[in-house]
Amino acid sequence: MSHSGKKTALITGITGQDGSYLAELLLSKGYQVHGLVRRSSSENTQRIRHLVEDEAVFGESLFLHYGDLSDSSRMISLVGSLNPDEVYNLAAQSHVRVSFDEPEFTGNTTGLGSTRLLEAVRASGSTARFYQASSSEMFGASPPPQNEETPFYPRSPYGAAKVYSFWMTKNYRESYGLFATNGILFNHESPRRGETFVTRKISLAAARIKAGLQQKLMLGNLDAVRDWGYAPEYVEAMWLMLQADEPGDFVVATGTNYTVRDFLQFSFEHVGLDWQKYVEFDERYVRPAEVDSLVGDSSKISSLTGWKPGVLTPELARIMVDSEVQAVRRSQVADASVPLE
């Protein structure tokens, strides 16, 4: 607990999709939030810019600290100095396709990074409750529906690194008595998703093609089945896990299944377009080993906390496309207001 009397939380990956929504949630609950930010020569805080620019929040309830999960000494000193009540480890190299190109880097950040943070909590004597962002990609080739008892069968370096982190989190829980919880989140999206992820690529393309700013969309496997949920709802599940009486491992999912082709149809129909006229196959986006179907069973967390998803894939696609349409319009208005020389 901080000197201010507020509960304190440390979020690694605060500049990502989930980190930004989690920061908003915790701030709304009166937390003092500390975020880990990697030093970069270019701006990497776009998703939390509205919080950083809010004088009533930044420097009062929100604090950012430079650091990296590859630096164990920094993790130990930061956890020791902050003594947070809760630690959320969301930082990772999180792009599955990229993990095939950078397997060692993915293992070092997504895998070993979690161990460095767990060790920082243990070594500093912290009583912080620890949340590890585990992933449905750990299940890989295991048939759906997947739950907490489903065997792991990862099909990518990313999935394998997440399996390592899962077991290290469980090991620290059982070996040292840490309140260390794994949240096994299935795909969760939002307008803040990175532009290289398939759902964001689709929603962005739908808006840009409708506006005449783009002609084609290149994609890989359209038959992959996924259980897509809404990121703001999923970060609430993260928080609920750390409020439980005991730590554990929890699947967070909607229990519904849709293909990439379905997401295309929902997105393009929302702006009155036939996706088949614009989408072309590009083998560069095909993974060396594919995960055919991920569909989660979240009955465990629902029974424990009452958490249930509200936004399913069709509505999610519309939310993301609407956001892109508005962004395109704002850009066009801004361009039109710039006087020509």
N, C-alpha and C positions, 0 to 999 in steps of 0.2 A: 504493500500500500504506500502511495506517495505521501509526501508531507502535506499535500493539499487535502488529504482525506479521500480523494477519488481512487477508485480502482484503476490500476495501470495495466496496459497491455503493450507488448512488443509484437509488431507485425513485420516479418520478413516478406519481401515481395509486395510491399504496400503500393508500389506504383503500377501493379498489374490490375487486371480486371477484378479479381476477387479481393485483392488488397484494398482497392479504392472503395468498394462497396462495404467491406468489413469495417474500414475506418469510419465511414459515415454512420454505420450501425452503432459502433461502440461509442462514438462521440454523442450520438443521440441518447445513449443510455448513461451519459455522464462520466465516461471513462477519460482518463488521461492516456493518449495514444502516442506511442513512439514507433516510428517506422524506419526500417533499414533501407537505405538507398545506395545503389552502386554509383561510384564516381564515374561520370561520363563527360566527354567533351561536348556532347549535344544534349539538349533537354530531354529528360526521361521521366518527367513528373506530370505529363499532360492530364492523366486521369484524375489527379488530385489537385490540379491547379486551382479549382474553385475553393478548395479547403485552404491551400497555401495563401491564397489572396484574401482570405477572410481574416481581417485583423482581430476579430473576436475569438477566432479559433487558433490560428497559427501562433505559436509562442505562448499560448495560454493553455490549450488542451491538446494541441498536436505539435509534436516535435520530430524532426527528421535527423537521422544520424548516418553518416557515411560508413559503409562497411560492406563486406562480401562474405558469403558462406564458405569461401575457400580459405579464409583467414581465421584459424581457430583462436589465436590469441585475442583478436578483436572481439570475437563472440564471447569469450570468457570475461573480458574486461567490461563489455557492454552490459551483459546480463548481470554481472556483479554490481555495477554502478547503478543500474536502473532498478534492480530487484523487483521485476514486474510480478503482478498477480497472475497474468496469463501470457503465454507465448504462442503465437500462431505462425507456424512455419509454412508459408505459401510460396517462398522463392524457389525457382527451379528453371532449368532449361525445359520448357514445357511443350515444345512442338514435337509431335511424334515423328513426323517425316524427317525433320532436321536431325533427330537423334541418330538416324542411320548414317548421316554424314559426319556427325560429331559424337561418336559413341563415348570416347574417353572424357570429353568435356561434360557430357550429360551425366556420366557416372560420378564425376567429381563434384558437380553442383547438386544434381537431383538426388544422388545417392549419398555420397560422403558428407555433403553439406548438412544433411539432417543429423548425422552422427556428431558433427562438430557442435551443432547447436544443443543437442541433447547432453553432450559432455559438458558444455558450458553451464547448463542448468545444474547438472550434478556436481561439477567441480566447485561452483560458486556457493553451493549449499542452499540454492534457491528453493523455495517451496512453490514455485510457479506451476500452474497447470499448463500442460504442453499439448498443443494440437498439431498433428502432422497431416498435411494435405496428401492423402493417398488417392489412388486413381482407379477407375474402372479398367484402365488399360492393363492392370495387373492380371485381370482374368483372361484377357486375350482370347485364346482358342477354346476356353471352357464354355460349354453351351449355356444359353440363357434359359430361364432367368437366373441371374447371379445374386447371391446373398453372402452373408458373412461366413458361411460354411463352404462356399464354392472354392475348389482348388485353384490356385494361381497358375496361369500358363501364359506368361507375357510373350508378346510377338514383336517386341521392339526394344532397343536399348533403353528407351524412356520407361517402358513398362517394367523391364528388369531392374532399373535403378529404383523405381518406386516400390518394387517388392522388397528390395534390400532395406529401404527406409522404413517400410511397414514393420519388418521383423526387428529392426534395431529399436524402433519405438516400443514395440511389445517387450523386447528384451530389457530395456531400461525400466519399464514399468514393473516387470517381474523380478528383476535383479536388484534394483535400488529403491523400489517403492515409489517411483515418480508417478504423479498423476499425468500419465501420457496416453493420449487418445488418438486413434486413427480414424479420420473421416474418409471413407471410400466413396468419393463423389463421382457420379457418372457425368457425362458431358453436360455442361451448363454454360449458357451463352448470354449475350446481351449486346447492346450497342457499343460497349466498351471492349468487346473482344478484339484481339489483334487482327489486322487486315489479312494476314496470311492463313488464318484458320478458315475452314471451308464455309461455315455458316456466315461469317462476316464477308467473305469473298462474294458469296451469293447475294446477300442483302445489298451490298455496295454496288454490285454489278446491275442488279435490278433497277436501282434508282438512277444510276448513271446511264444505262441504256435507254431508259424511259426519257431521260432528259437530252438524249442525243450526244452524250459525252463519251460513250463507249460503244463498240460494235459487237465484240465477242467476249465470251467467258470461257476460259480454258480450265477444265477439271479432270480429275482422275476417276476413280471408282465411284460410280453412282449407285451401286447396289449395296453398299455398306449400311447396315442397320444400326441405329443409335437411339439412345434414350436421352433426348435433349430436355433440359430444364432451364429455369431462369435464374441467373447468377445471384441477384439480390435475395432471392428466397433461400438459396443454398448457403450463403454466408450466415444467415440466421440459424441454420442447422449447425454450423460450426460453433457458434456461440452457445447454443443450447447444450451441445456435447460437453462443454467445459463447465456448465452449471449443474451437471448431473452429480449424484452422490458418489459414483464410482467411475473410474476411467474404463474405456472399452474400445471396441472397433465397430463402426457403424456405416452401413451403406446408405447413401442419399441418392434417390432417383425418383422418377415419376412412374416407372412401371409400364411405360408406353413405348412402342417401337415404330420408328419411321426410317425410311431410307433417305440418302442424300437426294435422290430423285424427288421424293416427297417434299423435302425442304425447298428444292428448286421450284416445284409447282406452286406451293403456298406463297412463296416470295414473289415470283413473277406474275401470278394471277392477281396478286394484291395491287399491282400497278397496271393491270390490263394487258399483260404480254404473254405470249406463248414461249416458254423457255426453250423449247426444242429448236426454235429458229436462231438461237443465239449461242448455244452451248456446244463446245467442241471438246473432244477427248485429247488429253495430253499425257503421255505415258510418264513424263517427269514427275507427275504427282501421284503415281502409284507406288505404294510401299513395297519393299522387297518381300515382306511377310505381312499379309493383311489380317486384320481382325474383322471377321464377318458380321458378328452380331453381339451387341452389348445392351442388355435390358435388365435393369436392377429391381430388386425387391427390398424396399425400405421399411418393411413392417416393424423391424426391431426399433428403429429410432422413433417411428410413429407411435408405437405402444408406450415407449419410455417418456417421450416429451410432448406428444401430440402434434409433432411437425407433419405437415402434409403439403405437397406441391399445389400451387394454384394455377400456374401458367403452364400449359402444355404446348407442344411443338407448333401447331397451327397458329396460335396466338403469338408465340415467341417470334415466329417468322414475320408476322405483321408488325410487331413492336420494333424489330430491327430494321425492317424496310422503311417504316414511317420515319425513324430517326435519320436514315440516310437521305430520304427525300427532303426532309427539312434542312439537312446540312447542305445538300446541293442547292436548294433555293437560297439559303443564306449566302452561299458562295457567289451565286449568280447576281444577287442584289449588291453584294460588296463589289464585285467586278464592274457592275453597271454604274456604280457611284464614283468610280475612279475616273477623273477627267483624262481624256486622251491628249497627248502633247501635239 
